[in-house]
Amino acid sequence: MHAVSDENTRLVDLVLDYSRRRILASDTPLDKPIPELELGRLAGTSVHEYGIGAARALSLFEHVLAPACITTDHPQYLSFIPTAPTKAAIAFDLVVSASAVYGGSWLEGAGAVHAENEVLAWLANEFGLPTTAGGVFVQGGTLGNLSALVAAREHARHVQHASGTDAPARWKVVCSAEAHSSIASAARVMDVEVVPVAPGADGMLRGDAVRAALDEHGASVFAVVATAGSTNFGIVDDLASIAALKQEFDFWLHVDGAYGLAAMLSPLARARFAGVEHADSVIVDPHKWLFAPFDACALIYRDPETGRRAHTQHAEYLDTLTETSEWSPSDYAAHLTRRARGLPLWFSLATYGGAAYRDAISSSIQLAADIAHEIESRDGLRLVRDPQLSVVVFERDGWSKAEYDAWSARLLDEQRAFVTPSSHAGRPNTRFAIVNPTTTFDQLVGILDTM
Ligand SMILES: *Cc1c(COP(=O)(O)O)cnc(C)c1O
């Protein structure tokens, strides 16, 4: 027994020592994927009938596997939506695992659920939602959107049933043609129809366009999804004019703020989100712009009871949980067992305070505005749209898709930056998505110089 416990001590020391180095390092290379065959050759086989031991397995991770993963919190990772977790949030993520907390029920995880709920209440208050709003941290925005839309349809069914009218042949969800792909994905899972509505030339979906869709599709529309910070451009739909339609039509307003809603914490962007306070549900991903590690999406319902009615799982072995009025996070989304994934954000927010978050978000918004200005001033470069938040989309005059591809591959090869090609309306372009407070203007200028 002693030998085993010594071995465990060594193992834990080894892993914590590696974690400590990685968390505190400021020079972790960008790294890059390598082809499967080559990786297979380098990694060999590590899973056998008898283990290879922690030291060898960790060494394999450190020297072969980790370098084949792009460092998503690198300041020059500017593709997709990056991540930039605080030291507090990353370190505390280890504590969440170490504590073996079950985050699904109040019975088992009351302390963790209490802390997560404090964060959800803080966010709800920032978004102007009533103090009775609440929800749950789920794995990601895709699951958050799906869970919100399932609750929305359940609510519509309930209303339709109570009014004694016939169910529509097909339930429909209205959203911008530029809404995130996860809305279409949710619609496929739910077997409902998406009604895409064209946004304005500036990318913003507005109430008048939504009204036309509501007029046309009538009571079969169970939800309207507005995007608060599109993934491609960081454009915020005109939430106020869309929310105003609730006075004329009966629909659930879901605000997909997976990336952008975090910007409401910044005085530089807060006004863009006017109207979000009328939402029936919202999501925001802490793993995007709230400096938490993967993976976490805050899903908040205006009336949490609607989420609970749609999602509570019933089973004999669960009766002891579901027959109480206690707040069990499992009840508010399409999941059961869950990691208390809101705790890293809780610890970080508690440690640093909200003001540090506002400052960090503001710095990325300001940097996006500065680099947009620089792009405009350069011959041969052109903004595709003016940035609203921290995504800057631009074109190099005359470049084909192949030229963007080659340039992007070269940047990664040289370990200079991770900036992928994108496109809009059939034209290739590229974009900087900035959420990392350690990204600098000079780094971005250095990338422009390579074009
Ligand atoms: C990223 C994103 C999603 C999906 O979130 P995941 O956490 O990647 O599942 C949904 N909507 C928007 C607007 C996003 O930016």
The ligand as a Gaussian input file, in Angstrom:
#p B3LYP/6-31G(d) Opt

LIG

0 1
 C      -19.273000      30.210000     -31.111000
 C      -20.680000      30.544000     -31.340000
 C      -21.682000      29.587000     -31.157000
 C      -21.369000      28.165000     -30.815000
 O      -20.743000      28.064000     -29.562000
 P      -19.866000      26.778000     -29.202000
 O      -19.444000      27.073000     -27.801000
 O      -18.718000      26.777000     -30.171000
 O      -20.728000      25.594000     -29.338000
 C      -22.982000      29.976000     -31.327000
 N      -23.296000      31.234000     -31.669000
 C      -22.371000      32.181000     -31.859000
 C      -22.791000      33.569000     -32.235000
 C      -21.021000      31.866000     -31.700000
 O      -20.097000      32.802000     -31.894000

